[in-house]
Amino acid sequence: MHLTAEQKCAYEEQGFLLVPDLVTGSDLEALRTRLREYTHGGRSTEKLTLQIEPRIQRGELRVAHPGDGIRKIDGLVQGDDLFRGLGLHTNIVDILQDILGAHIKMFRNALLLKPPTVGSAKGWHQDSPYWSVEPMELCSCWFPLDDATLENGCMMVMPGGHRLGALPHVSVTDDFVIDPNAIEPEKGVAVPMKAGSGLFFHSLIPHYTAPNRSEKWRRAIALSYLSSHSRYTGEGESPLYFPICGETFQGCVR
C-alpha cells in the first residue's frame, strides 16, 4: 500500500494524509476484542503504563467500571502480539517508508481512549515539542478502532501548520498546549474517520481532539515513528527504540 505521487505531495504540503482501510474485517475486530480484555476483561496490564482521566483521578467523577476511566495505555506494541502486528503491519510500514525512508524505528505507541461522555479534550498541540528528537520530522499513524466522529472526539488538524515550525507551548490545567496567542483554531479542520483507517501526520502539525459527548467509545492508537537517521537530543544516551525496518546508524538514535 504505497503512496501515489499525488498522495505524497499532499502529505508534504498539508502535513497529514488520510488513508482508508488499512486493517479491516476480523483483524480489526480482534484488536477491539483484545483491547476490551485489557480495559474490562481482566487481562494483565502489569507491564503497561496506564493514565486515568484527570477528573476521575481527582475524585470529581465516578464511573461504573475502572476501565471506563482509562485515558491512555502505553506499550502495547512491545507487550502484545496483536498490537505488535499492527505496529509492523505492511500497509502502515509501506506508507511510512514513502514518508520517512527505508530505515525506521518506532518512537512510541499510545492507545488514546475517550470513554462515552467521560473522555476529555486534548488541547491544540504539536508532538515534536514534547519529544527530544531532531530533526522534528517524525510521522504518526493515528489509527481508530471505532469510527471517529465529530460527536465522540475525532482528530482535528491545521493544514500546512507543520511549516510554521515548533510553536511555543504553555502549561494549563491537565494539559500542555500551544500558546493561544500563537495559533488560530478557526483554521483547524475535522477529520472524521472509519475504524481501521489511518491518519498519517507530521510531528509538527497542530492537532486537537474534543471531548466525547456521545454514548459511543472512541478508541484509537497513535503509532509514532522516526527515521533511524534521527538524533536524540535529550540527556544521556539515546533510548533503545523499537526497530521497524532497516539499519541503525552510529551517532543516531539506537
Wavefront OBJ file of the C-alpha trace (Angstrom):
o trace
v 0.000 0.000 0.000
v 2.486 2.624 -1.185
v 1.577 6.275 -1.714
v 0.917 7.714 -5.119
v 2.868 10.786 -6.180
v -0.263 12.869 -5.525
v -0.676 11.453 -2.016
v 2.954 12.054 -1.120
v 2.708 15.637 -2.391
v -0.459 16.162 -0.336
v 1.274 14.908 2.812
v 4.256 17.178 2.250
v 2.085 20.247 1.612
v -0.674 19.695 4.168
v 1.212 17.763 6.851
v -1.301 14.930 7.025
v -2.917 12.254 4.874
v -5.966 10.063 5.484
v -5.652 6.508 4.140
v -8.774 4.296 4.402
v -8.976 0.573 5.111
v -5.516 -0.159 6.457
v -6.997 -3.002 8.505
v -10.488 -4.455 8.063
v -12.772 -7.333 8.998
v -11.732 -9.963 11.522
v -8.275 -8.410 12.061
v -9.827 -5.144 13.206
v -12.368 -6.940 15.390
v -9.577 -8.948 17.027
v -7.838 -5.704 18.046
v -11.048 -4.348 19.553
v -11.636 -7.589 21.454
v -8.081 -7.637 22.787
v -8.300 -4.027 23.937
v -11.561 -4.758 25.742
v -9.806 -7.607 27.545
v -7.270 -5.111 28.888
v -9.797 -2.484 29.949
v -12.691 -4.657 31.123
v -11.814 -8.343 30.856
v -9.080 -8.883 33.399
v -6.100 -9.270 31.042
v -2.998 -8.150 32.946
v -1.802 -4.571 32.456
v 1.122 -5.017 34.850
v 3.757 -4.370 32.160
v 1.842 -1.492 30.582
v 1.622 2.167 31.558
v -1.907 3.457 32.189
v -3.182 7.007 32.575
v -6.561 7.696 34.189
v -8.891 10.532 33.220
v -7.907 13.556 35.381
v -11.406 14.169 36.749
v -11.608 10.568 37.898
v -8.090 10.690 39.324
v -9.100 13.724 41.395
v -12.343 12.124 42.570
v -14.542 14.622 40.717
v -16.202 11.932 38.591
v -17.113 8.294 39.166
v -17.572 5.511 36.619
v -19.295 2.151 36.836
v -16.157 0.180 35.915
v -12.479 1.145 36.292
v -11.991 0.508 32.570
v -14.420 3.326 31.811
v -11.952 5.791 33.265
v -8.768 4.853 31.387
v -7.443 7.638 29.176
v -4.177 6.193 27.839
v -2.334 2.878 27.622
v 1.336 2.902 26.601
v 3.462 -0.003 25.436
v 1.058 -2.430 23.774
v 3.136 -2.805 20.609
v 6.056 -4.081 22.675
v 3.909 -6.183 25.001
v 1.075 -7.650 22.936
v 1.236 -9.845 19.838
v -1.815 -8.392 18.085
v -0.801 -4.779 18.599
v 2.782 -5.600 17.655
v 1.382 -6.915 14.385
v -0.417 -3.604 13.902
v 2.740 -1.578 14.539
v 4.565 -3.695 11.950
v 1.648 -4.013 9.528
v 2.852 -3.915 5.939
v 0.145 -1.422 4.919
v 1.430 1.024 7.534
v 5.145 0.362 7.038
v 4.903 0.701 3.237
v 3.454 4.195 3.647
v 5.983 5.137 6.336
v 8.850 4.187 4.038
v 7.449 6.546 1.415
v 7.466 9.314 4.037
v 10.493 8.560 6.253
v 12.722 6.368 4.089
v 13.937 2.789 4.339
v 15.324 2.877 7.906
v 12.647 3.301 10.577
v 12.169 2.853 14.322
v 9.057 3.253 16.460
v 9.310 6.249 18.769
v 6.250 5.432 20.873
v 2.778 3.911 20.806
v -0.156 5.047 22.897
v -3.774 3.958 23.000
v -5.845 7.106 23.367
v -9.250 6.339 24.828
v -12.322 8.524 25.097
v -14.976 6.634 27.075
v -18.592 7.658 26.384
v -19.433 11.039 27.990
v -16.211 10.768 30.035
v -13.343 11.236 27.565
v -11.827 14.702 27.895
v -10.360 17.035 25.284
v -6.717 17.085 24.252
v -5.855 20.702 23.506
v -4.147 22.060 20.416
v -0.529 20.900 20.417
v 2.350 19.659 18.289
v 4.098 16.410 19.087
v 7.729 17.319 18.416
v 7.970 19.974 21.176
v 7.246 17.123 23.624
v 9.947 14.897 22.142
v 13.760 15.118 22.327
v 14.472 14.209 18.704
v 15.888 16.134 15.747
v 15.060 16.796 13.029
v 11.452 17.416 14.013
v 10.146 15.236 11.206
v 8.581 12.211 12.866
v 5.418 10.661 11.469
v 2.483 9.203 13.372
v -0.288 6.933 12.192
v -3.428 7.707 14.184
v -5.496 4.531 13.893
v -9.085 4.470 15.266
v -10.546 1.174 16.484
v -14.014 2.786 16.490
v -15.472 5.199 13.978
v -14.146 8.620 14.990
v -16.837 11.285 14.621
v -17.448 14.927 15.429
v -19.513 13.786 18.420
v -17.028 11.387 20.017
v -13.773 13.290 19.506
v -12.276 12.757 16.067
v -8.967 14.354 15.176
v -8.760 17.986 14.120
v -5.661 19.268 12.307
v -4.368 22.554 10.964
v -3.484 22.066 7.273
v 0.017 23.245 6.475
v 0.708 24.062 10.113
v 3.834 21.913 10.191
v 5.558 24.563 8.096
v 5.279 27.048 10.979
v 7.992 25.176 12.862
v 7.881 24.467 16.588
v 5.388 26.804 18.274
v 5.558 27.938 21.920
v 3.621 25.732 24.342
v 2.276 26.574 27.803
v 1.037 24.533 30.747
v -2.672 24.719 31.556
v -4.870 22.590 33.814
v -4.294 18.912 32.925
v -2.532 19.745 29.665
v 0.428 21.259 27.779
v -0.811 23.164 24.725
v 0.190 25.671 22.072
v 0.195 29.229 23.390
v -3.246 30.599 22.397
v -1.526 33.713 21.016
v 0.434 31.564 18.531
v -2.445 29.693 16.892
v -5.703 30.331 15.035
v -8.020 27.442 15.969
v -10.605 28.531 13.380
v -8.193 27.278 10.703
v -8.453 23.729 12.013
v -10.384 21.094 10.068
v -12.060 17.971 11.438
v -11.060 14.568 10.066
v -13.835 12.052 10.785
v -12.584 8.526 10.118
v -13.858 4.992 9.806
v -12.373 2.388 12.127
v -9.357 0.732 10.547
v -8.296 3.836 8.603
v -5.074 5.711 9.292
v -4.312 9.408 9.605
v -0.607 9.866 8.866
v 0.600 13.212 10.200
v 3.818 15.199 10.631
v 5.078 15.691 14.195
v 4.766 19.490 13.852
v 1.170 19.580 12.604
v -1.028 21.269 15.233
v -3.846 18.901 16.220
v -6.664 18.632 18.731
v -9.413 16.258 19.855
v -12.661 17.361 21.501
v -14.364 15.694 24.480
v -16.505 12.641 23.827
v -20.052 13.925 24.185
v -21.620 10.785 22.730
v -22.738 7.422 24.133
v -20.157 5.581 21.995
v -16.497 4.798 22.616
v -13.746 6.488 20.666
v -10.668 4.305 20.936
v -7.580 4.985 18.845
v -3.894 4.159 18.907
v -1.184 6.628 17.953
v 1.757 4.822 16.373
v 4.697 7.216 16.123
v 7.780 6.523 14.021
v 11.084 8.211 13.219
v 13.871 7.809 10.706
v 16.840 5.834 12.049
v 18.963 8.790 10.895
v 17.327 10.956 13.598
v 19.331 12.255 16.563
v 18.350 12.023 20.223
v 18.704 15.425 21.926
v 17.753 14.504 25.480
v 20.077 13.834 28.385
v 22.369 10.836 28.239
v 22.425 8.121 25.619
v 19.570 7.568 23.176
v 16.864 5.181 24.404
v 16.534 1.882 22.569
v 13.666 2.408 20.142
v 11.606 -0.470 18.761
v 13.046 -1.489 15.361
v 10.683 -1.496 12.382
v 12.882 -1.890 9.305
v 16.354 -1.087 8.028
v 19.533 -0.325 9.955
v 20.853 1.596 12.976
v 23.496 4.277 12.362
v 26.387 5.461 14.508
v 25.659 8.758 16.248
v 21.924 8.458 15.589
v 19.026 7.047 17.597
v 19.555 3.486 18.808
l 1 2 3 4 5 6 7 8 9 10 11 12 13 14 15 16 17 18 19 20 21 22 23 24 25 26 27 28 29 30 31 32 33 34 35 36 37 38 39 40 41 42 43 44 45 46 47 48 49 50 51 52 53 54 55 56 57 58 59 60 61 62 63 64 65 66 67 68 69 70 71 72 73 74 75 76 77 78 79 80 81 82 83 84 85 86 87 88 89 90 91 92 93 94 95 96 97 98 99 100 101 102 103 104 105 106 107 108 109 110 111 112 113 114 115 116 117 118 119 120 121 122 123 124 125 126 127 128 129 130 131 132 133 134 135 136 137 138 139 140 141 142 143 144 145 146 147 148 149 150 151 152 153 154 155 156 157 158 159 160 161 162 163 164 165 166 167 168 169 170 171 172 173 174 175 176 177 178 179 180 181 182 183 184 185 186 187 188 189 190 191 192 193 194 195 196 197 198 199 200 201 202 203 204 205 206 207 208 209 210 211 212 213 214 215 216 217 218 219 220 221 222 223 224 225 226 227 228 229 230 231 232 233 234 235 236 237 238 239 240 241 242 243 244 245 246 247 248 249 250 251 252 253 254
